[in-house]
Amino acid sequence: MLNDLYNQKILELAGNIPVTVKLENCDACSVKQSKLCGSKIGVELALDGDVVVGYAHDVKACMLGQAASAIMAQHIVGSNRSELVQLRDAVTAMLKSDGAPPAGKWSDVAALQPVKDVKARHTSTLLVFEAVCDAFESVNESETV
């Protein structure tokens, strides 16, 4: 089971997580932490409307959180809020029920499918997806105040 969970693709993703620096012009940010394992991921977004034009992350997470963060960092620029909410929902469904992994530019998420069988690892795997969506929510909250 551990060989499936920590498959070659996950090892490659986690080992090649893009290093980012803090954004000079950050429009939205969020930090999410797993109470179970302590993994913590912070994200910063630069936005043009609801499209991500810049991204930074601070990842202090297990290999699964690192792999998920690597996927996000590779593909988030150019994505809009709706796409990212759909992505979060698809990854959640993939892990917690029988949902199919996302396709297209997000197809690397399929490498995370073995996490489905290890419920204790769901939260750390979902952190980056939750953080990105939460960052968008923080923008909406500040606009309505």
Salt bridges, closest charged atoms under 4 A:
GLU44 OE2 - LYS22 NZ 2.84
ASP58 OD1 - LYS60 NZ 2.90
GLU83 OE2 - LYS105 NZ 3.28
ASP89 OD1 - ARG88 NE 3.05
ASP98 OD1 - LYS116 NZ 2.36
ASP108 OD1 - LYS9 NZ 3.57
ASP108 OD2 - HIS75 NE2 3.97
GLU137 OE2 - ARG81 NH2 2.30
